[in-house]
Amino acid sequence: MTSMDDIMTAFTTEDPSSISTSTISGDDYDYDYSDLMCDRESVREFRSHYEPPLFWMIALVGGAGNLAVVWIYLNFRRRLKTMTDVYLLNLAVADLLFLITLPLWAVEASRGWSFGSGLCKVNSALYKVNLFSSMLLLTCISVDRYVVIVQTTKAQNSQMERRRCSRLVCLGVWLLALLLATPELVFATTAGANSKQYCRMVFPPHLGNRTKILVLSLQVSMGFCLPFIVMAFCYSVIVAKLLKTRNFQKHKAMRVILAVVVAFVVSQLPYNGVLVMEAVQASNMTITDCDAIKRFDKAGQVLKSLAYMHACLNPFLYVFVGVRFRHDVLQLLRACRCQPANKNQLSKSCRSPLSSTRASVMSDSDTSQALSL
C-alpha cells in the first residue's frame, strides 16, 4: 500500500514521470499528479454505500425487461420482418450484456476489485462495447423510423432489401463498438488505493493525458453527440410529418417520440457533460481545490448511475409501449396459461393466441402506428 507520505516523498526525490498516476483514484480513470495529493477516501466511501444497491436494482429491473424482449422475439421469429425488429433484438442483447457487468462494479465499489487484471480488462471492454452498440442501435432505430414514416413509398418498395441491410448494419455496429472498446482492453488494469484494488484505466506516463482525452472524446462523440444529432434530426422531421397528417393516433405517436428523446437527453446529457469536464481537467487542470475535486467525483458517480438507468428504460420506451409488442406479450401469457390434456394436440383456444400473431404484425407502411412498433 502506498501512503500519502510515500507519494509526497516521491515528489521530492524522483522524477514525476516515474510516478504511477493510479495510486489514488475516485472514478473510472486515473488522475493527474496534483490530484494525487487529494485524498479521495470520502469519494470511495460514498461509492461503497451508493453504487451497490443502485447497480443491483438496475441490473435486476433492466435484466428482466430485456430478457422479456429477447424471449418474445425468440418465440415469434416471424416478427423479425422489419429493420426495427432486428435493431430492437440487438438492442436488448446489448443492454443485457451491459447489465451483467454491473454486479461486478457493485462488488468493486463495496469491497474493491478482487477478480484479477484479466477480468478487469474484459469487464471494462464489455461495458464499453455495449455502451457504444446500444447508442448506435438507438441511432439506427431513429433512422429506420424516419425512412418508414417520412419516405413511405421508398420503404414499401425496398422492404426485403432493407431487412437484409439491417443485419449487415447490426454486424457493422458490433464491430465498430468492439473497435471503440480497444482502449479498455489495452489500458484497463487493477490499481491500489488504501489496501484495496480497483479496476481502472491506467495510462502510461509516456503517453501523457492526450490518450485519456482521446478516449473521453471518443466516448462523448460516438456515445452521445452522434446519436443525439441523428435522433434530433430524424424525430423532428417525423413530428413535422405527423403534424400534417389527420390521424387520431398521431398525438400518441408524438408522445412516444417525446418520451424517447427526453429519456435519452435526461439520462445521457449530464454524464457526458461530466466526461467533457474530465477531458478539460486532463488538458489544463481547471479544478485544483481538493474539496471541489471530491464534489465533482461524487456528482460524476450519481450522473453515471443515471446514465446507466437508460438500459432499464429501453424495453419500455422502444418495445412495451408498442401496440404490437404489447399484444404479443398478452398472447404469450394466455398461451402459457393454457394446460391442454393432450400435450401433442393443443386446443383451439390455446392455438389462437399463437396463430393470431401474424395478424398483429404491422407492415412498415402503416404510418399511424409505426412509432408504436
SULTANOR-V122033 format. One record per helix or strand of 3 or more residues. SS is the DSSP state (H for helix, E for strand). FROM is the first residue (numbers start at 0). TO is the last residue. If there is no record, write none. Layout:
ss->(SS:SS)
from->(FROM:FROM)
to->(TO:TO)
//
This chain:
ss->(H:H:H:H:H:H:H:H:H:H:E:E:H:H:H:H:H:H:H:H)
from->(3:15:32:40:76:82:115:151:158:181:187:195:204:249:289:309:322:347:356:366)
to->(12:17:36:74:78:110:149:156:179:186:192:200:242:283:307:319:336:354:359:371)
//
